[in-house]
Amino acid sequence: MISSVGEGMTSEEIARTLVLATAASIERHPAYSFLAARLVLETLYAEVFGRRVELDELDSAYREAFVSSIRYGSESGLLDPRLADFDLGLLAASLSPERDLMFQYLGIQTLCDRYLIRRGGRCLELPQ
């Protein structure tokens, strides 16, 4: 794994390399599936939040991202505009980032690759 991390790589490329190296170890022990999933989540969070978020601010950042992604998606035509009519604050209050940790690698990677809304190569939403 260390040999595949080179000078001049971006932090995104390093994160991707770590995910792939960890995922390759899943056959040796199933716990690597949860570790790889956490690495995918870290990358996803940074992409959606636009920055790295510390653990103590994750809950509030998660809820804010939910509301802003629904509003942005509704305004830009990616989502049904009627979604913005819901009480987004109330819905956001029911989110729990800890639930994301229940994903194993294949589940979160499939969700990210196929189902989460993207625009311009950037993911706009989180698992919940």
N, C-alpha and C positions, 0 to 999 in steps of 0.2 A: 504494500500500500504506500509506504513512504516513497518508494521509487517513482510512483505515478504522480506525486505532488511535486511540482517543479516551480522554480523561480519564475516570476512573471505571471503566475496564475492569479486570476481574480478570486475573491472570497467565494463567489458563487460557484466557480469551477472547483475549488477546494471542497466546498460543501457537497457538491455532486459526487466527487471522487470518494469522499468519506461514506456517503450513503451507499454507493455501489460496492465499496469494499466491505462494508458491514453486511449488506444484503447477501453478498457471496458467502458469508460465514453462517447463514441461517441453517444450512444443512448440518453443520457441526453441533449447533445448539439452538433450540427454538427461542431463547431469550434474545438472540440477535435480531429477531424479527421486531421486537418491541423497541430495541435500540435504534434500528434503522428507521422505524416509524417516527421516533422522536426527532431524529435528524431531519427527516422530511418535514415534520411539523415546524421545526425551528426555521427552516428555509421558507416555508409557506408563510409563517407569521411575519418574518422580515419583509417578504414580498408584499403582503397585504397592508401591513402597518407602515411600510416605507422606511423602516428603521428597526434596529434590534430593540426589543422590549425586555426590561428586567422583570423577574418573577413577581415582584410586589406591585407592578402596574399592569400585569397581564389581564386581570379581570376587567378593569375599566377600558383598556385599549381594545379588548375583544368586543365589548359591548358597543363602543364607539364605532368600531370598524363595521359591525353588523348594521347599525343605523345608517352610516354613511354609504355603505355599499348598496343597500336597498334604495336609498334616495338617488344615488348616482345611476344605478341600473334602471330605475323607473324614468328618470329624466332623459337618459340617453337612448331609451328604446330597447335596452337589453332585457328588461323585465317588464311585466305588466304594470302600468302606472297605478293600478288600483292597490298594489302592495303598499304604496306610500300612505294610503288612507288608514292602515292599521295603526294601532298604538305601538309604534316601534320601540319606545322606551320600555314598555311593559314586556314585550317579547324579548328584548335584549336582557332584561333583568332575569329571565329564566335560563339564560345561557350559562354553561359551566365549562370553562376551558379544560378542566380536569377530565371531562368525558372524552376529549380528543385522545387521551392517553390509552384508551381502550383499543384503539386501532393497532393492528399489526401492520407490517410493512406493505404487504400486497394490497390490503384494503385502502390504506391512505394514499398509496401511490396510484392506484386505479382511480380513486376519487379525484385526485389532483389532475391526472392526465386526461380523464374523460368527461368529468361531470361539473367541476367548478367553473364558473364563468371567468373567461379571460378576455382581455382587450389589449391589443398591442403587445402580446406576449406576456403580459403581467396578469397575475391572478387577482381577482377582485373580491373574492369571498373566502370564508373559512368553513371548516367542516360543518359547523352548526349554523 
